[in-house]
Amino acid sequence: LWLTTHVYALVDRRTQTPDVPGLDATAFLERDYPCDADIADFLRQVPGRVQIGELCGTAEFAKAIPLDYGWAGRIAAFSGRPGVCGWSRHVWQFTPTLRHGPAAGTRTRERFRQYELHLLRAYLAAQVRSNAAGAREFLDSLGVTHVVLGVPEHRLFPAVTGASLADALGGRVEFEIGPDCAVVRLE
């Protein structure tokens, strides 16, 4: 799968820009996902501490998440700012084999699943203009400062806007380009 993904990326790059040497992921992002590129650029320039909350793409709770565009930490990766997602499939793959004693706390995989579930609740609450009870507190406990609404999230939750997501989480819209492209700052 890893090799297939990289071959597709290389073929895509060669097809779109045959005269440019190398593999330019930023050019791909700007071309195919301009909202994500704008969000990443905005977050790259935010002064101070930034920790990104975004849907991770394991499709565990949101079955409609596609596998074509890498969801796991996409905004964190392109902005250079930390996010909770990381390599979510690796969290799933390796956590069951780790050994720990009773003082170790919640296993990484279970904590990660809680994160995904709380973020999903936030998007669902934003769709129906209600409060995402418990989601904000959980995100705060992980140090999340910004939650993103990109085109992929808007595709899954079409009624969500930056304003409705901010209301659901008790934050404020800090960046917005149209109804389906926003960054909510948790205050």
N, C-alpha and C positions, 0 to 999 in steps of 0.2 A: 504494500500500500504506500509506504514512504517513497519508494522508487517511482511508482506510478504517478504519485502526486507531483514529484519533482520533474518528471518527464513532461507531464501536461503543462507545468509552469514554463518550462523551457520552450516547448513547442508554441505555447501561447505568445511568449515574448518574441520568438523568432518570426512568427506570423505577423504580429502587430508592428514590430519595429526591427525589421531585418538589418537595417544599416547601423544599429546601435549595438556595440559589443557588451557582453555581460548580461546578467539577469537583474532587472530593475523592478523590485517588488513595489516600490513607491509609485512608479509610473503605472503599474497595473492597478494599484489602489486608486490613484487619481482618475484613471480612465474608466474603470468598471464600478467603483464604489466611491464617488466623489464626496458623499456625505461623510463616510468613515474617514476619508482623507482630511476633510475640513475639521472634524471632531479631533482627530489625532493632532493636527497642526495647532488647534486651539489649546488643547491640554498640554502640549509640549511647551507652550509659552506662559502658562499660568504660574505666577510666582508662588513660592512656598510648597508645602507638602500636598501631594496629590496621590490618592489611591483610588483606582478605578473599579467601579462595580459594573459589570456587563454580563449578559447571558453567556454561558460558557460553551454551549454547543455540544453537550454530551447526548442530547436528545432523550435524556432519561425522563425528564418531566415535561418537556415541550416536544412532543413527537414530530412536529412539523419542521423542526430544524433540519435544513438540508446539509449534505456533506460536501457540497461543491466548493464553497468558500469557507476558509478556515475560521471558525467562530471562536475557538478557545483562545482568549486573550488577544483578540485581533487589535483592539484599540490600544491596549497596553503595549503590545509589541511595536506598533507603528508610532506611538507617541513617545516611547521610551520611559513611560511612567509605570510604576508598579500597579498590578491588578491582582485580584483574587484568583482568577481562572488559572493562569499558568498553563501547564500541560495537563489539562483535566483528565485525559485518557490515561496518562501515566499515573495520576493519583489513583484512579480506579485500578490500574494494572498492578501496582506495587503495594498498595496499602494492605491488602489481605495477607501478604506474606511477612509483614513486619511484626516483630515480637516486642511487647512492652509490658511493664509491670502495672500493678493497680494504681500507682501514683502518676501514670503518664497522661491521664486525662482522656478526652474524647479522641478517638482515632481520626486521622486526617480525612479518610474517605467519608466518614459519617458527618464530620464538620463541613466538608465540602458539599455534601448532599443537602445539608441544612441551608447552606448559603444559596444554592441553586433554587431550593424550594421557596425561600424568603424573597428572592429576587423575582421569581415567577409570580408570587403573590402580589408583589408591588405592581407589576405590569397588569395583572388581572384586575386589581383594585383601580388602577388608573383608567382602565377601559370602561368601568361602570361609575367612575367619578366618586369613589369612596376612599376611606382611609385604609392603608395597608398595615393593619394592626400587627404589631410585633416585628414587621420587616425592618423598619427604621432602626429599632433598638439593636437588632441583630447585626445590621450593616455597620452601625456605630461601633459595636463590639469588635468588629474586624478592622476598624480604622478606615472604612470607605468614606471618601470625601466627595466623589463625583459619580453619578450614575448616567449612563449614556442611553440615548434613543437614536439608533441608526435605522437605515432602511430595512435591514434584516429583522430588527425587533418590530418595526412598524408593520412589516408584512405579516408577522405572526399576530400582532395586536393592533389592527387597523384603527381602532377608536382612540388609541393612546396618542396624546400630544405631549409636548414638553410641559405645558401648564398642568395637564391632568396628572402626569407623573410626579411633578413637583408637589402638587396638592396631596397625592397619595402618600408621599414620603415626608411631607413637612419640610420641603426644601424650596429652593428658588431656581428658576431657569437662568442659567448664566451664559448660555450660548444657544442660538437657535437659527436655523435656516429652514423655513417652511415648517409644516406641521409634523413631518416625519424625520426631523434631524435636529436633535437637541442634546444639551448637557445640563443635568440638574445638579446643583451644588447642595449638599446636605449641610445645614447650618445648625 
